[in-house]
């Protein structure tokens, strides 16, 4: 195969044919097939000069973020490279070798791999290096050494784990390699997992049957422990390897959304969460948390309910705290499975408790209220507290659960904007949450009509999005929401829209729209997790100060990436960089031109990135001037009062509509960037992006960290980041500046 000049340059560096290495080699310009060709050369680099090592590290780093494609020749070369330096390394990364098999579109030449495979397997068995068992099983299939490998892999393992090994022994090499790819065994240099690997495994009937038998066996063992048929020992219900096998079975069943799973999972989780005695231990913390991690990967409403029941049942002090942390991530993940999340119940409850009635309502905020006849009471009746304390406790817990369900449902509905399959929205018909949203109905082919609520005949339906609407329609719906004082479950009528810019058409593969912003890294990382983005935590170790945050959308068909780097000196700041998009094609992520990204996918992804910057940028911290490094002061000044991003433009529109209803309307003017407030002492310019303040006539900076909320009762159409409320609070405060008594503020105004 003829290589490009850049790929040939890298290959020459690693083979020693070139010595010049004045800069870090650029591997990003080689294509996927060339990357697959370079990887074997990277494995052959030992203690050569710095240029070879730099090219090796650059190639390995690129392989960790992209999907290489291997020709049959590259597959053979990689296995031979793994053998070449085996005596020196005393170890071989079989995960990379087996990963090449599933990334070889033409099919791996197994007969040519047999000799190096036998060398690798025998060496690893002799050295007792069994840390990649499934890659080892796949390699054994190539080498014809199944019996030898099976004997060592099953030794000392529990029967559930042994059964998994026996299942794979009945598979061919290609399916074993696919399983090893899914199991994601420890490998520093493995490529990102194939996006459709679990979908391909789920199509294997014997694997699906094995998953069910595994979970039934686990449930049966736990039931036997509770029945006294198996002696109870804390955290000893399952033997070596069984926890991981049970976790993989749960992941497959959850991914497939198997109808038999809910009742089985409910019994298994309750069983492992509480001891059959009064002890504060449990049969298996490991299996409980492994299944919880599986639910985080592929959540369903029923699995979440089963986990919550297990959390309530356990008597172990630390388990509920750990599960509560996991629930936060699980709820975010469920929002990404819209069609599954819509199975959530609406949660409305009406129940008699003695002579009173408890009602859990879901109109607006979820509320537990108490009634006597037709009269709503202010609190829990004393008689109910005395006579039914446990029922009061249960209803409060139920109300909390309904709030959590509603929050998850809201996130799922919001995620539905970019779904490539229309979710079953009709399940929400008649629910209060649907009545506060704008929907579109296809009244004739290609013609959509927007309506409030779901009370329309049975035609195709989707959520309305301003990116698909005319400017006039957007204005009209904002008027409706404002006039009705309609609190929408998420920002819809006032949602930001992000369109492709000429600059992004020029850069083609990446956007710099939100690059070069200085952010609080810890807050940024927390926001990644909150919004369902995946990212490694950065630190100042080898290559650890640069990273990517990724989110997969549209049912796994598109991926958005935000690059970011820690700033030097380890002072807790990072700087944002490019936003890139990849499309799933033929089982691999391939870079996509921004013009190819569906407009809603692009808009929603950029909205997330805008949120990250708006919330975590140091420009939004009014107190930063007193504590931030001098070297970042120019950025803070520019960002605090610069042009508005789309999120702030929406805020400006909302403020323009709101101000006329306030007592300070005559003192306020909205400009392109500022809310200008005329006080008696000075005139103030509140930036609509950062919320920071300049005072006329000399644009002196006024630091007000927060203000009380004197506009209580004023309807706000959205408060996602609290910035709208904060700006209004500052406006009310400054419009009556002669009444301010805080000396830290008055000194600045009068100074």
PyMOL commands that set and color helices and strands:
alter all, ss='L'
color gray80, all
select helices_A, chain A and resi 5-15+32-44+50-63+72-84+86-89+94-102+110-126+133-143+146-154+159-169+173-183+197-202+205-226+242-256+261-273+285-297+301-313+319-335+338-341+382-387+389-418+425-428+432-435+466-468+471-484+502-507+521-530+554-556+594-596+599-616+618-620+622-626+630-641+646-661+665-667+723-735+737-739+743-750
alter helices_A, ss='H'
color red, helices_A
select strands_A, chain A and resi 349-353+356-361+367-372+375-377+438-444+447-452+461-463+510-511+518-520+546-553+558-566+573-585+588-591+668-670+674-678+683-687+693-696+700-702
alter strands_A, ss='S'
color yellow, strands_A
deselect
rebuild
show_as cartoon
